[in-house]
């Protein structure tokens, strides 16, 4: 997914679901055959340091032949390096 396409998808998805874009992450490139449990296990391993998060939705991106998921963190996300 190109950066522009990913940003547009994130903005549109957040607007459509009425969630704050500053509290959301977009994960793309998830293999089509990856199931819900595998997605959640993988995300938990990577995202658990951010604190609690919720998988809001997932879609299939035909152009990429892969899935994408929208994740919300109820706390403010801070991606600055410390």
Secondary structure, DSSP 4 states (H G I P E B T S, - for coil): --HHHHHHHHHHHHHHHT--GGGEEEEEEEETT--HHHHHHHHHHHHGGG---EEEEEEEETTTTEEEEEEE-SSPP-----
